[in-house]
Structures are given as C-alpha cells and as structure tokens.
Amino acid sequence: MEKEDGIVARNTLLQQARSAKGLIHKHNPERIVVLGGDCSVELAPFAYLNEKYNGDTALLWVDAHPDVSIPEDFEHHHAHVLANLLGVGDREFVAEVPRFFNPEQVLFVGLNDMLEPLNSEPLRHMKLARVGPDEIKQDSSRVLQWLEERKPSKIMIHFDLDVLDMKEFRSLLVAYPGTYEEYKKRFPQGSSMETIIRVLQDAAKSYEVVGLGITEHFPWDSLFLQNMLSRLPLIGDIHNKERLAFNNL
C-alpha cells in the first residue's frame, strides 16, 4: 500500500476512523467493546468515551509497545493511535479526537519494547506512567495504587495481545512460523495470560470499565488450516494450487 503524508494507507484509515465515529454517535453507547484489527481501531471509540465521560476516565494501555510514534518516525498508524488520543501526530487524525486524554489519565501496563518514542518530542515532557512486566507478576498493587491516586469514575482498557508471552500465546503477527524461534529469542519476554487476566479483573472489581479493546490477533495456524482445507478432496478444490501470499515455508 502507498504511503500518504508519511502514513501507509492514510486516507483509507481516516475514512475507517470517521465511519466508526459516525456509527458510535448514531447509537450513543454507554460502553464499547472493540475487537481488532490493529491498535488504530481504538481511536474513535476511546475518543468518544473520554468525551462522553468528561475526561473523568483512566486508560490502561496494556501493550508491549507504547503506540506514541509520529509519522516522521514510523509509517504505520497502529503505532500512532495513543499519540493521537493525547493530541499528537497527524493533524487530521488528531482532529478526530474531540477531547484529548491528559498524560495523567494513561498508565502503560506490561510495556517492554520500542520505548524510544516515549523520549521524542513532545512525548518526553508528558511523563507517561508505566508498570513493567516484572511489577505485575506477583500482584496488581502497582496498577491499583495508580488508579487509587486518580480515582476515575470510569476506566478504559486497551489490551494488545502482543503483551502476552509469545511462548504461551502465538496468534500474533510476530509469531510467523518461519521466524517464530528467532523472534522468541530476540523479543523481550511478555506477561503470562493469567497475569494479565488477574490485573484486568482486579481493576474491574474496583472501577467501572466502559471500554475494552482487544487487538492484534493474528492466527497463523487458522489461516494456514483454512487454506489447506480449501484445497483437499471432498471439502475443497483439488485443482486449487493457490497458496497464501505470505506462506513462504
């Protein structure tokens, strides 16, 4: 796909964000669950919820990556979405956010990779709080303490599945079978599924969750299985020789 103003498929993504915004405002929901897609799908719903509840919200960004890049540094918008929600980045994406999140509303949970954008302008002055994977292994106290200090009336949760330990959960883009072993060694170890479940349950026991986004699901095994079944006798086409474009194994 072509790059437009430093962002791959910029106009298509803008159109999708605006379409989502229109649908949300049509129904005016109290709560939203988003199943991605990449992280950019949360731009419209989280912007809506923050405006709806007058900024009396907290956003737990449960992710291996901060998603605060700008077009000058990274061309894919999925890594820009939190920057946009904070009022930073491409002007048209930022214009889709009627009420910006304050840095004090955001807590990174499980963050352990691609931290460089946090030190770029103007993010370095925002001093976004974060709790690393080691700090949530035993209990959720650091997350609950942060929430207790802010006492938001509502919370939103961004849950990027790449925060999970790749040895335990493999339905991720980076877990492509051909490079899985290499990446498993190269990337920092993520959090266990049980750890993330416990943290989110603990937060939800004390605060009302109005937004939950689950993103970056990429089930390689299911895709390969679907392609295989479509080419087998009785259930598929035995003359079909078409492999998935990304299957170079």
N, C-alpha and C positions, 0 to 999 in steps of 0.2 A: 504494500500500500504506500501511496505517496505521502511525503512529509509536507505539511502545510503550516507555515509560520512556526517551524520548529517542532511541530507535533504530528506524529503519524495519524492519518485519517482524522484530522482535527474537525472538519466540518461535519462528518458523519457522527462523531462523538458528541458534538454540540447539539446536533439535531436529536440524538437519542436522549440527552440530558433534558432538553426542552420538552420533548414528548413525555418523559417521565414526570416532569414538573407539572405539566398540564393535567395528566391523569390523577396525580396526587391531589391537586387542588380541586378537581372535579368531585372527588369522593370525600375530601377533608377528614382523613382518618385520625383517630386518637393515637394509634400505634402502627408501626410498619415493620414487616419482616422482609428482608431483601436476600434473595438467593442469587449469587453471581454466577457467571461473569467475573470480570476482574474488579479491582477495588474502585474503579471510576463509577460503577453503578450506584454508589452511595452518595454521590454529590447532591442530587435532587432530594432524596428522602431525608438525609440528615440536615440539609439546609432548611427544609420545610419544618422539621421537628424543632430545630433550635429557634426558629422564628415563632412557631406556634406556642411554645412554652416560654417566650420572652427571655431566652438566654439563661433561664434558671435550670440548666442542664449540665451534665458532665458526660464526656465522651471517652470511653475506654477504647484505646486503639491497640487491639490485641493482634500483633503482627510482628514478623521478623524484621520488617523494613518500615521506615518512618513515613514514606509516601509524601515527602515535602519537597520533592525536586521541582525545578522550574525548567521550561523549555530550553533555555540556554545550556543546561547541563545534561538533560536526559529527554529523549524524544517521545517516550511513551506516556500517555496521560494517566495510566493507572498509578504511576508513581508521583503524580501531582495532586491527587484529589484532596488530601488533608491540607496542603498548602493553599489550595483554592478556598477551602472552608475557613481558613484563617485569613483570607483576603490577599493572598499572594499568588502571583503567576499570571497566566494568560488573561488579558482583560475581559474577554467575553465569557470565559468560564467563571471568573471571579464575579462577573455581573449576574450570574445565575444564583448567587448566594445573597439573599436579602438581609440577613443578619449574620455577620461573621462570628465565628467562635473566638473567644478570648483564649490566649495561651493557657490561662489558669483553669480552663474548662477541660483540658486534654491531659490524659495520662497514657503514656505508652506502657504496654504490658507485654513482656516476653521479647522485647526488641533486642536484636543481637547482630544485625547485618546492615551493610550500606548506611553507616551512620554519618558519612561525610556531609550530606545535605543539611544536617542539623547545624553545621558550622558555617553555612553560607549566608550571605545577606539576603533578606533581613532576618532569617530564622535564628541566627545566633543570639539576637537580642531578645528573643521570645522566651528563652529558658524553659523549654517544654519539659515537664517532669517525666521520668521514666523509671520503671521497675523491671529489672532484668530477669532472665530465666532462673538464675540461682536464688533470687529473692522470693520466688513464689513456689519453690519446690516443696517446702515443709508446710507452709500455711499461707493464708491470703492476707495476713495482717498489714503488709505494706500498702496493698490496694485499698483495704478497708479504712486504714488510717487516713489515706489521701482523701477518700470520699467523706469521711467524718469531718475533716477540716473544712470542706467546702459545703457540705450539706445541701446538695442539689435536690430539687423536687423530683426530677426525672433523670434517668441515665440512658445513654445510647451505647451500644456495643458494636464495634467493628471487629469481626473475627475473620482474619485471613488465615486460611488453613495452612499456609506455609510457616506459621509459627510453631506447628507441631513437629516433633522429632520425625525426620524422614525415614528412619528405620522402622518406626511404628505405623506411619501413615504415608502411603506412596502415591496417592491420587493427586499428584502435584505436577505442574509443568516441568520443574527441575528434576523430576524422578523418571525421566525418559529412560526406558530400559537400556539403551545403548550407552548412556553416560551415568547411569544411576550410581554405580560403585565409585566412580571418580568423584561425583558431586557429594556423595555421602561423606567422603573423607574431607573434601575441601570446605564445605559449608559448616558454619557453627552448628552445634547440636541444639535442636529446638526443645520445646517443652513436651512432656507427655500429655496424651489426651486427657487422662484422669486429672492432671494438674489444672489444665485449662477449664475442664468441666467444674472442678471444685471452686476455682476463682470466680467463675461466672455465676455459679449457684449462690455462693456467699454474697456476692454483690447484689443479686436479685432478691435475696432474703431481707435485705435492709432498705433497698431503694426500688422505686418503680421503674421498670425497664419499658421504654416506649419505642425503642428502635433496636433491631438486631440485624446486622448484615453478615452473611457468611459468603466468603468469596474465594476465588482462585481454585475451585475444584477442577481437576483435570485428570479424568480416569483413563489412563493409558490402557489398562487391561480391558476395560469395557469397549473402548474404541477398536482395539485390535480384534476382540471377540466378535463385535458386530460385523466387521469387515470379513472375517473368516466365515461366519455363518452365512453371509450373503453369497458365498461362492461354493457352498457344499451341496452335494446331491440331496434331493428331496425338499430341502428347505431354502435353497438358493439357486444361483445360475452357474452351472459348471463351465460355461464358456466365458465367464467373467474373469478377466485377468487383472483387473484394476486393483492395485494396492493403494493403501492410504499414502497420500503425498509425503507424509512425514515418517513413514516406515522405511527406513534405510538399513534395517537389520539384515 
